[in-house]
Amino acid sequence: MLDPTRPHWVPSVVAPSRDWDGWPGCRRGARFLISERDLRPDYSDFPAFETRAECLRWIMAHRADLARSAPGAPIVPVELDRWLLGLA
């Protein structure tokens, strides 16, 4: 359960093209979070961090696997509340 009084940072990715290899059948610009379990674009099972720096450290620690599962798209930390509202 996440504390709603604090910001939470999550790894996010945007599909760079239609029918992207990271999520076949998606549209260009589709937004995804990254699953903590299998390090693939998804909408659930995502890690949440208290700071942007912690999220960046996690992304850097898994960068090789993320590059394979989300080819051609940068994985960036975003605030979960802004992502849910479509602002990030």
Secondary structure, DSSP 8 states (H G I E B T S, - for coil): ---TTS--EEEEEE-SSTT-TTSTT--TT-EEEE-TTT-SEESSS---BSSHHHHHHHHHHTHHHHHHHSTTS--EEEEHHHHHTT--
